[in-house]
Amino acid sequence: MRVYLMTDLEGVAGVYTWEPRSDEGPANFEMRMRQRRWLAQEVSAAVDGCLAGGASHVIVNDGHGAGYTIDLDHVDPRADIINGLERPFWLPYLDETCDATGIVGGHAKAGTPSGCLYHTMSTPIRNWTFNGLSLGEMGLQAAIAGRYDVPFVLATGDLHACREMEALIPGIVTVPVKIGMSRQSALQVPPARSCELIREGAKRAMDVVDKVEPLKLESPIVFRDERVDPTWDEEKPGEGWRVIDSHTREIEAADIIDLMYTIYSYPRDWQPTKWPG
């Protein structure tokens, strides 16, 4: 059984403020190194739990914005890790060869009251809807996985993120390791305890792989991109887009994969290369 884990940083225990990657000062460097270790430890706990629960292969997507946030010196060596920028797709290797997917370090979607570090893809975005359904990053991952009949079975991170996914996907296993009190504050468990909780939760998630229904969106998909500030020019909407107003644009795509190609201009002919042997 192959499991595909996405990761983010904002939902990791101990993290409560934005990561200023442009800050090259020693204090920020020290904070980033600590957070990279915390993320690696939570990932390792999830990998260990998945394998103990019956998984045979775990792929981990280092999904935070830098593309290189997991400290590889502290991650379970049994996992395969996706790193780097300029990717051919947001979730490479998540396809029909996977049996389940989930996330470690998840945060709530844009506009979530009290959600710690809530956002959807980037802070200028106010809301993303797909056929009228509001989805954050975790929901988008679940919809892409659903295109391949892969269920989303595990979410760890902020309690508000966990509740978001419980409402979206009945039967999912969630592991809250913090409770957001505002966008930049949270009640949190220490990293050591978060790893214990995540390991146990990941193991339980393997028991629901055949019980959780994949999230499927009907085709075609009408996607709306709403921004916090006035962004779009009604006289210059951009190819394939309709501008509703200065805050909102809309596009129709054949399915969720076609939509991702359109939004991010990914190469449509890229195919994942299998491990040799």
Protein Blocks (a to p, Z undefined) as FASTA:
>chain_A
ZZdddddfklpghiabdcdfklmcfklmmmmmmmmmmmmmmmmmmmmmmmmnopabdcdd
dfbfnlpabcfklgcfkbccdedehifbfbghiafkbcbdcdehiacdehiahiahiaeh
iaklmbdceehiacdfklmmmmmmmmnopacfbdcdjfklmmmmmmmmghiacddfbdcf
bfkbccdddfklmmmmmmmmmmmmmmmmmmpccdddddddddddddfbdfbdfklnoghi
acfblmbccdddfblmlmmmmmnopafkbccdddeZZ
